[in-house]
Amino acid sequence: MNRRLFSTTCLIAASQAWRAWRAKGDDLGPHEPSTGHLNAIAPTLGGRQFWADELFFHEWHVQRNVFTGHCRLLDGFNLRHAWGSFEECCAKLEHIKQQRQLPPMQGPAVVVLHGLFRSAASMTHMSRYLREQGGYSVFNMNYSTTRGELAEHSRVLDKVVRSLEGIEEINFVAHSLGNLVIRHYLGDHTNHELGIRPDARIRRIVMLGPPNQGAQMAEALGANRMVHFLAGDSLSQLGRDWDKVETKLATPACPFGILAGGRGTAKGYNPWLGQDNDLVVSVETTRLDGAADFAVLPVLHTLMMDDPKVQQYTLRFLKHGYFVSEDGRHPLGPQELAPA
C-alpha cells in the first residue's frame, strides 16, 4: 500500500469512528449527557490569555475561549473534563456534582484577580495563603487581559459573582489592572436613582498596586504599535484613553484598602516615573479617596502578591479592616463609611 492510499484509508477510518462515537455517545458513562465532543479527561495546553472564567463551583470552573466562544470545564488541577457550549459544560458539571455527591458552597469567599499581561497563575501563592491561613473559599479568576476592554472584563466578573451560589460573603483581592475591573463592575451595577446596587454579599476589597489614576508607563508604551498590539485595548485605557474610562469606574462603597509598592525615595525603583514607585506604578497614582487604609511596602509591582508581608497585610484587612492595627490606619480622603 503506498503512502497516499494508507493516509486516505486512515482518514476514512477515523471519520467513521468519529461518526459512530457521536451516534452512540456512550463513552461518557451511563446516564451522563453527551456533548457530542471528545470529552476524555486531559490536561490543557496553556494559552491562559485566551480563556476567561465564567463560573466557579468549589475548585471546578467553566472557561470560555475569547476567540472561538466555546467553553471547557476544568477541575482544581486544570484537567479538562468537558468542552463545547457553556450549557454542555454546565450539564457535565451537574453530573459530576451528583456522581461525586459534592456539597453546596457556603461561607466567606475571596475572588482574586490578576493584572495586565498576567494570568491566574500569578496569583497562586496569594490564593493559597488566603485559603490556608484565612479559611476562605478562594476563586482565582482568569480573564484575558490582552483581549477586550475593561467593560468586557467587567461582564465576565459579573458572571463569576453570580455563579457563587451559596457563598454568604464575597471579598476581592486584585493586582494592578484587576482593581479597575472591579471598579468598572461596581460602576456597571450602581445606579442610585434606580436603586441598583452591587451584590449585597461584597464585604471588603484589597487593592495591590492599583493604577487608580491611570498609568504613566501605559501611556508611554501605548504609543508603540507593537506593544499595543500585544497588550490590547486595556493598555490604551490605562494611558491615552484614561479620561474616558475613568468615568465608568466607581469608588467602592464597601471598606477597601490599598497597598502600594515604593522605596520611600523621590525616584522610587524607576527614576523615569519621577516619583516614588514600584517600577511600574507610582505611589501617588495608587491613591483613591475613601480608602479605609493605605500602606507603602518596599516591593516591586510584578512580585508584590508573593511578598509575605503583603500577604499578611491583605489577610489582616480582610479579617479586620486594617493592615496593621485599628489605631495605625491611614485612611485616604473623606471617609463616608467606617470599616465594617
C-alpha positions as CSV (number, residue, x, y, z in Angstrom):
1,M,0.0,0.0,0.0
2,N,1.5,3.3,-1.0
3,R,1.7,6.3,1.4
4,R,-1.1,8.3,-0.1
5,L,-3.5,5.3,-0.1
6,F,-2.5,4.5,3.5
7,S,-3.2,8.1,4.6
8,T,-6.6,8.1,2.8
9,T,-7.6,4.9,4.5
10,C,-6.7,6.2,7.9
11,L,-8.7,9.4,7.4
12,I,-11.7,7.4,6.3
13,A,-11.4,5.0,9.3
14,A,-11.1,8.0,11.7
15,S,-14.1,9.7,10.2
16,Q,-16.2,6.6,10.5
17,A,-15.1,6.1,14.1
18,W,-16.0,9.7,14.9
19,R,-19.5,9.4,13.4
20,A,-20.0,6.2,15.3
21,W,-18.9,7.8,18.6
22,R,-21.2,10.8,18.1
23,A,-24.1,8.5,17.3
24,K,-23.5,6.3,20.3
25,G,-22.3,8.9,22.8
26,D,-21.9,6.2,25.5
27,D,-18.2,6.8,26.3
28,L,-19.3,9.4,28.9
29,G,-20.8,6.8,31.2
30,P,-24.3,5.6,32.0
31,H,-27.0,8.4,32.2
32,E,-24.4,11.1,31.5
33,P,-25.3,13.7,28.9
34,S,-23.3,13.6,25.7
35,T,-22.0,16.9,24.4
36,G,-21.1,15.5,21.0
37,H,-17.4,16.2,21.7
38,L,-14.4,14.1,22.7
39,N,-14.5,14.7,26.5
40,A,-11.8,12.5,27.8
41,I,-10.1,13.9,30.8
42,A,-7.0,15.7,29.6
43,P,-4.5,18.4,30.6
44,T,-4.9,21.8,29.0
45,L,-2.4,23.2,26.6
46,G,-2.0,26.5,28.4
47,G,-3.0,29.6,26.4
48,R,-4.2,31.4,29.5
49,Q,-4.5,34.7,27.7
50,F,-7.3,33.2,25.6
51,W,-9.6,32.0,28.3
52,A,-11.9,33.7,30.8
53,D,-13.6,32.1,33.8
54,E,-17.4,32.5,33.9
55,L,-18.5,30.0,36.6
56,F,-17.0,28.5,39.7
57,F,-18.1,25.6,41.9
58,H,-15.6,24.8,44.6
59,E,-12.4,24.0,42.6
60,W,-14.3,23.4,39.4
61,H,-14.6,26.2,36.8
62,V,-16.0,26.8,33.4
63,Q,-14.0,29.0,31.0
64,R,-14.8,30.5,27.6
65,N,-12.3,31.0,24.8
66,V,-12.3,34.6,23.8
67,F,-11.7,33.8,20.1
68,T,-13.9,30.8,19.4
69,G,-16.5,31.3,22.1
70,H,-16.5,27.6,23.1
71,C,-16.1,26.6,26.7
72,R,-14.3,24.0,28.8
73,L,-14.8,22.5,32.2
74,L,-11.7,22.3,34.4
75,D,-11.1,20.8,37.8
76,G,-8.8,22.1,40.5
77,F,-5.8,20.6,38.7
78,N,-6.7,22.3,35.5
79,L,-7.6,19.0,33.9
80,R,-10.3,19.3,31.2
81,H,-13.4,17.2,31.8
82,A,-15.6,18.6,29.1
83,W,-15.7,21.1,26.2
84,G,-18.4,22.6,24.0
85,S,-21.1,25.1,24.7
86,F,-21.5,26.7,28.2
87,E,-24.7,24.7,28.7
88,E,-22.9,21.5,27.8
89,C,-20.1,22.2,30.3
90,C,-22.7,23.0,33.0
91,A,-24.6,19.8,32.3
92,K,-21.3,17.9,32.7
93,L,-20.6,19.7,36.0
94,E,-24.1,18.9,37.3
95,H,-23.5,15.2,36.5
96,I,-20.2,15.3,38.4
97,K,-21.9,17.0,41.4
98,Q,-24.4,14.2,41.6
99,Q,-22.0,11.4,40.9
100,R,-19.5,12.6,43.5
101,Q,-22.1,14.0,45.9
102,L,-20.4,17.3,46.1
103,P,-21.7,19.6,48.8
104,P,-23.1,23.1,48.1
105,M,-20.8,26.1,48.5
106,Q,-21.1,28.1,51.7
107,G,-19.3,30.6,54.0
108,P,-17.0,33.5,53.1
109,A,-15.0,33.7,49.9
110,V,-12.4,35.7,48.1
111,V,-12.4,36.4,44.4
112,V,-8.8,37.0,43.2
113,L,-8.0,38.9,40.0
114,H,-4.6,39.2,38.3
115,G,-3.1,42.2,36.3
116,L,-2.3,43.1,32.7
117,F,-0.2,40.5,30.7
118,R,-0.6,38.0,33.6
119,S,-2.9,35.1,34.3
120,A,-4.5,33.4,37.4
121,A,-1.2,31.6,37.8
122,S,0.5,34.8,39.0
123,M,-1.9,34.9,42.0
124,T,-1.5,31.2,43.0
125,H,0.6,31.9,46.1
126,M,-1.7,34.7,47.3
127,S,-4.7,32.4,46.8
128,R,-3.1,29.5,48.7
129,Y,-2.2,31.8,51.6
130,L,-5.8,33.2,51.9
131,R,-7.2,29.7,51.7
132,E,-4.8,28.0,54.2
133,Q,-4.3,30.9,56.6
134,G,-7.7,32.6,56.3
135,G,-10.0,29.7,55.8
136,Y,-11.7,31.3,52.8
137,S,-13.0,29.7,49.7
138,V,-10.8,31.3,47.1
139,F,-11.7,31.7,43.4
140,N,-8.7,32.7,41.4
141,M,-10.3,34.1,38.3
142,N,-8.6,34.1,34.9
143,Y,-9.5,36.6,32.3
144,S,-8.0,37.7,29.0
145,T,-6.3,41.0,29.9
146,T,-4.8,41.4,26.4
147,R,-8.1,40.8,24.6
148,G,-11.0,43.1,25.1
149,E,-11.7,46.3,27.1
150,L,-12.5,46.8,30.8
151,A,-16.2,46.7,30.1
152,E,-15.9,43.2,28.8
153,H,-13.8,42.1,31.7
154,S,-16.4,43.6,34.0
155,R,-19.1,41.5,32.4
156,V,-17.0,38.4,32.9
157,L,-16.6,39.3,36.6
158,D,-20.3,39.7,36.9
159,K,-20.9,36.2,35.6
160,V,-18.4,34.8,38.1
161,V,-20.0,36.7,41.1
162,R,-23.5,35.5,40.1
163,S,-22.2,31.9,39.8
164,L,-21.2,31.8,43.5
165,E,-24.4,30.3,44.7
166,G,-24.4,29.5,48.5
167,I,-21.5,31.8,49.2
168,E,-22.5,34.2,52.0
169,E,-19.7,36.8,51.8
170,I,-17.6,37.9,48.9
171,N,-14.3,39.8,49.2
172,F,-12.0,40.9,46.4
173,V,-8.2,40.9,46.2
174,A,-6.8,42.3,43.0
175,H,-3.5,43.2,41.5
176,S,-2.9,46.1,39.2
177,L,-5.5,46.1,36.3
178,G,-7.7,43.7,38.2
179,N,-8.7,46.6,40.5
180,L,-10.0,48.6,37.6
181,V,-12.0,45.6,36.5
182,I,-13.6,45.5,40.0
183,R,-14.3,49.3,39.9
184,H,-15.8,49.0,36.5
185,Y,-18.0,46.2,37.7
186,L,-19.1,48.2,40.7
187,G,-19.9,51.2,38.4
188,D,-21.8,49.0,36.0
189,H,-24.1,47.8,38.8
190,T,-24.6,51.1,40.7
191,N,-27.5,53.4,39.9
192,H,-28.8,55.3,43.0
193,E,-31.7,56.8,41.2
194,L,-33.0,53.3,40.1
195,G,-32.0,51.7,43.3
196,I,-29.4,49.4,41.6
197,R,-26.5,48.3,43.8
198,P,-23.8,45.7,43.5
199,D,-24.1,42.3,45.1
200,A,-25.0,42.7,48.8
201,R,-22.6,40.0,49.7
202,I,-19.5,42.1,48.8
203,R,-17.7,43.0,52.1
204,R,-14.1,44.1,51.7
205,I,-11.6,44.8,48.9
206,V,-7.7,44.8,49.0
207,M,-6.1,46.6,46.1
208,L,-2.5,45.7,45.2
209,G,-0.6,48.3,43.1
210,P,-3.8,49.7,41.6
211,P,-3.4,52.3,38.8
212,N,-6.4,54.2,40.3
213,Q,-5.4,57.3,38.4
214,G,-4.1,55.8,35.2
215,A,-0.5,54.7,34.5
216,Q,2.3,56.8,33.0
217,M,4.0,53.6,31.8
218,A,0.9,52.6,29.9
219,E,0.7,55.9,28.2
220,A,4.3,55.7,27.1
221,L,4.1,52.1,26.0
222,G,0.8,52.6,24.2
223,A,2.4,54.8,21.7
224,N,4.4,51.8,20.4
225,R,2.2,49.9,17.8
226,M,3.7,46.5,18.5
227,V,3.3,46.8,22.3
228,H,-0.3,48.0,21.8
229,F,-1.0,45.0,19.5
230,L,0.3,42.6,22.1
231,A,-1.3,44.3,25.1
232,G,-4.7,45.1,23.6
233,D,-7.2,47.8,24.4
234,S,-6.7,47.6,28.2
235,L,-3.3,49.3,27.8
236,S,-4.8,52.2,25.9
237,Q,-7.5,52.6,28.6
238,L,-4.7,52.9,31.2
239,G,-3.0,55.6,29.2
240,R,-4.3,57.7,26.4
241,D,-8.0,56.8,26.9
242,W,-7.9,57.2,30.7
243,D,-10.2,60.2,30.8
244,K,-12.9,58.2,29.0
245,V,-12.7,55.1,31.1
246,E,-12.3,56.9,34.5
247,T,-15.9,58.0,34.3
248,K,-17.0,54.3,34.3
249,L,-15.1,53.4,37.4
250,A,-16.8,53.5,40.8
251,T,-15.2,54.1,44.2
252,P,-16.2,51.0,46.3
253,A,-18.9,51.7,48.8
254,C,-17.6,48.9,51.0
255,P,-14.3,49.2,53.0
256,F,-11.3,48.9,50.8
257,G,-7.5,49.1,51.5
258,I,-4.7,50.0,49.1
259,L,-1.2,48.5,49.2
260,A,1.4,50.3,47.1
261,G,5.0,49.4,46.3
262,G,7.8,52.0,46.8
263,R,11.3,52.7,48.1
264,G,10.3,55.7,50.1
265,T,12.6,57.9,47.9
266,A,11.8,60.6,45.4
267,K,12.7,58.4,42.4
268,G,11.5,55.0,43.6
269,Y,12.5,51.9,41.7
270,N,12.0,53.5,38.3
271,P,13.6,57.0,38.0
272,W,11.8,57.6,34.8
273,L,8.5,58.0,36.6
274,G,9.8,61.0,38.6
275,Q,8.4,60.0,42.0
276,D,8.3,57.0,44.3
277,N,7.1,53.9,42.6
278,D,7.1,50.1,42.4
279,L,8.9,50.1,39.0
280,V,5.6,50.2,37.1
281,V,3.0,52.3,39.0
282,S,3.8,55.4,41.1
283,V,2.6,55.5,44.7
284,E,0.6,58.6,44.0
285,T,-1.4,57.0,41.2
286,T,-2.5,54.2,43.5
287,R,-4.3,56.5,45.8
288,L,-8.1,56.7,45.9
289,D,-10.1,58.8,48.3
290,G,-12.3,56.7,50.5
291,A,-9.8,54.0,51.3
292,A,-10.1,52.7,54.8
293,D,-6.3,52.1,55.0
294,F,-3.3,52.8,52.9
295,A,0.3,51.4,53.1
296,V,3.5,51.5,51.1
297,L,5.8,48.5,51.2
298,P,9.3,48.0,49.6
299,V,8.1,45.6,46.9
300,L,8.2,45.5,43.1
301,H,5.0,45.7,41.1
302,T,5.1,42.3,39.4
303,L,6.1,40.4,42.5
304,M,4.2,42.1,45.3
305,M,1.5,39.5,45.5
306,D,4.1,36.9,46.5
307,D,5.6,39.0,49.3
308,P,5.0,37.5,52.8
309,K,4.2,40.9,54.3
310,V,1.8,41.8,51.5
311,Q,0.0,38.6,52.1
312,Q,-0.2,39.2,55.8
313,Y,-1.4,42.7,55.4
314,T,-4.0,41.5,52.9
315,L,-5.4,38.8,55.1
316,R,-5.5,41.2,58.1
317,F,-7.5,43.7,56.2
318,L,-10.0,41.1,55.0
319,K,-10.5,39.9,58.6
320,H,-10.3,43.2,60.5
321,G,-10.5,46.2,58.1
322,Y,-6.9,47.4,58.7
323,F,-3.4,46.4,57.6
324,V,-1.5,46.7,60.9
325,S,-3.9,47.9,63.6
326,E,-7.1,49.9,64.1
327,D,-5.1,52.8,65.6
328,G,-2.5,52.6,62.9
329,R,-4.8,53.0,59.9
330,H,-4.0,55.6,57.3
331,P,-7.4,56.4,55.6
332,L,-7.4,58.5,52.4
333,G,-9.8,61.4,51.8
334,P,-13.3,61.7,53.2
335,Q,-14.5,58.6,54.9
336,E,-18.1,58.1,54.2
337,L,-18.1,54.6,55.6
338,A,-16.4,53.3,58.8
339,P,-14.6,50.0,58.4
340,A,-17.1,47.2,58.9
